[in-house]
Every structure is written in structure tokens, then in C-alpha cells.
Amino acid sequence: MPLEPLIIFGAALRPDGTPAPALVERVKAALAYGANRTVTYIVTGGVPRNGRTEAAVMAELLMQAGVPTLQIIQENSATDTFDSIIACSRILTRIGATNETPVAMVSSPYHTPRCLLLLRLAGWRTHALPCHSTRRGARFWRSKLRHIAHETLAIPWDTLLVLVWRIVPR
């Protein structure tokens, strides 16, 4: 049975290279989904902090949870969501996924709509995994509002990039 692809989108690391809570939450959601499935985890994020990329940190978290290294593919070059869509599309094609292959993805709730839209525009049959934040308080809400504002601007721009340039290989 082929392994089901699951893309985990990166989140900014702390300055010392440790994972921020959002990254840990994404990995936990992926692990919960993969607990009863045979999954290929595709971790994407290439913005380094203290010599470590988001993808490398996520791969480390997955391995610490018992995921075999053969089930983890690191994509360490993408510096934003659009780059991740392109790079992960190349990986999906390389591992034999087709537009009929179900592709799971996980990100934070504010980021999920953009990831889903871009993956679908790139031709993938994608579904999102639930990922919930355990953080609360005024700082959390300010951060959430900032993320929503960013996504509101980024969704149309990234959609335009996918539709106009069609640079995702198929």
C-alpha cells in the first residue's frame, strides 16, 4: 500500500532555533492523523534560525515521536507559503502522487485556507487536518488578528501567482 502524503507547513522558529508553539501544534496534529495510517510526512519550511530550518525541526520532532526517517521528507528551501506549494508539488510528483491522490495538510487555523486553496489550484486533491491552538489571552488575540490581516492580503496575491504563471510542475 502506498504511503499517504501529509504536508506539514512550517512556522517561524524562535531565535534560538527551538520550535514555537504553533509548530509543535502542527506536528502534534500530523502525528494524531498518522497514528492509524501509513503516512509520508512532508515537512516544509526553509527559514533558518540558529542554523536550523523549520523542516529540520519538524523532522526532529517527528523522529522523537517514533516516526521512521524513511517516512519523512524534508523540504528545506521554501521561505514562504507559495514556495512551499511549488516545492511540495515537486516532491508529490516525485513520489508518484497524482491529482487523484488524497493529500492531507496541516497548518494553523488562520493559515489553512490559503494552503488548501493553493494546493487545490496546483491540482492536488487536498484536505486539511484540524489543528487547534491551546494559547489564549490578549497577546494571542493580537497575534491572531495580525495573522488574519496578513492572510487576507496574501491569499489573492498567491492565488494570482499560481493562476497566472502556472509554475507548479505537473
C-alpha positions in Angstrom: 0.0 0.0 0.0 1.5 3.4 -0.9 2.1 5.9 1.8 -0.4 8.7 2.1 1.3 12.1 1.7 0.8 14.6 4.6 2.3 18.1 4.2 3.1 20.0 7.4 3.6 23.7 6.8 6.4 25.4 8.8 6.0 28.2 11.3 8.7 30.6 12.4 11.2 29.2 14.9 12.3 31.1 18.0 15.6 33.0 17.7 17.5 30.1 19.4 16.2 27.6 16.8 13.6 25.9 19.0 10.0 25.4 17.8 7.3 28.0 18.5 4.1 26.6 20.0 2.4 26.8 16.5 4.9 24.5 15.0 4.6 22.0 17.8 0.8 22.1 17.4 1.1 21.4 13.7 3.3 18.4 14.3 1.0 17.0 17.0 -2.0 17.3 14.7 0.0 15.4 12.0 1.1 12.7 14.4 -2.5 12.2 15.6 -3.7 11.8 12.0 -0.8 9.5 11.1 -1.3 7.3 14.2 -3.6 4.8 12.3 -2.3 5.4 8.8 0.8 4.8 6.8 1.9 8.3 6.1 4.7 10.1 4.3 5.3 13.3 6.2 6.5 16.1 4.0 7.8 18.9 6.3 8.3 22.2 4.6 10.0 25.4 5.7 13.4 26.7 5.0 13.8 29.9 7.1 16.8 29.2 9.3 17.1 30.3 12.9 20.3 29.5 14.8 21.4 27.2 12.0 18.2 25.1 11.9 15.3 25.2 9.4 11.6 24.7 10.2 11.6 21.5 8.2 14.6 20.1 10.1 13.0 20.9 13.5 9.7 19.3 12.5 11.6 16.2 11.2 13.3 16.0 14.6 10.0 16.2 16.4 8.5 13.5 14.3 11.5 11.2 14.8 11.4 11.9 18.6 7.7 10.7 18.4 8.8 7.4 16.8 8.3 8.2 13.1 10.8 6.3 11.0 13.1 8.6 9.0 12.1 6.8 5.8 8.6 8.3 6.2 9.8 11.8 6.5 10.8 14.1 3.5 12.3 17.4 4.4 11.8 20.4 2.1 14.3 22.9 3.5 14.3 25.6 0.7 10.9 27.3 0.9 10.9 30.7 2.5 7.1 31.3 2.2 3.8 29.5 1.6 3.9 29.9 -2.2 7.5 28.5 -2.4 6.3 25.6 -0.2 3.4 24.8 -2.6 5.9 24.7 -5.5 8.4 22.6 -3.7 5.9 20.2 -2.2 4.2 19.8 -5.6 7.6 18.7 -7.0 8.0 16.2 -4.1 4.5 14.9 -4.6 5.1 14.3 -8.2 8.5 12.6 -7.5 7.0 10.2 -5.0 4.3 9.2 -7.5 1.3 11.2 -6.3 -1.3 12.1 -9.0 -4.2 14.5 -9.0 -6.3 11.6 -7.7 -4.1 11.0 -4.7 -5.6 12.4 -1.5 -3.1 14.8 0.1 -3.5 15.8 3.8 -2.1 19.0 5.0 -1.8 20.8 8.4 -1.2 24.3 9.4 -2.6 26.8 11.9 -6.3 27.6 11.5 -5.6 31.1 10.2 -3.2 29.7 7.5 -5.1 26.7 6.4 -7.5 28.3 3.9 -4.6 29.7 1.9 -2.7 26.4 1.9 -5.8 24.5 0.9 -6.6 26.9 -1.9 -3.1 27.0 -3.3 -2.7 23.2 -3.2 -6.0 22.8 -4.9 -5.2 25.4 -7.6 -1.9 23.5 -8.1 -4.0 20.4 -9.0 -3.9 18.4 -5.8 -6.9 16.7 -4.1 -6.3 18.1 -0.6 -7.9 18.0 2.8 -7.0 19.9 5.9 -6.4 18.3 9.3 -7.7 20.1 12.5 -5.0 21.9 14.4 -6.1 23.8 17.5 -4.1 26.4 19.5 -4.0 26.0 23.2 -2.9 29.5 23.7 -5.2 32.3 25.0 -5.0 35.8 26.3 -4.6 39.3 24.9 -1.2 38.6 23.3 -2.7 35.6 21.5 -5.6 37.7 20.1 -3.3 40.4 18.9 -1.2 37.9 17.1 -4.3 36.1 15.7 -5.6 39.4 14.3 -2.2 40.2 12.7 -2.1 36.8 11.1 -5.7 37.2 9.7 -4.8 40.6 8.2 -1.7 39.0 6.6 -3.7 36.1 5.2 -6.3 38.5 3.8 -3.6 40.2 1.7 -1.6 37.0 0.9 -4.4 34.9 -0.4 -5.2 37.0 -3.5 -1.5 37.5 -4.3 -0.5 33.9 -4.1 -3.7 32.8 -6.0 -2.6 35.2 -8.8 0.9 33.7 -8.8 -0.5 30.2 -9.2 -3.1 31.1 -11.8 -1.0 33.4 -14.0 2.3 31.8 -14.0 1.3 28.1 -13.6 4.8 27.4 -12.5 3.8 24.3 -10.5 5.2 21.3 -12.5 2.6 18.6 -13.4 
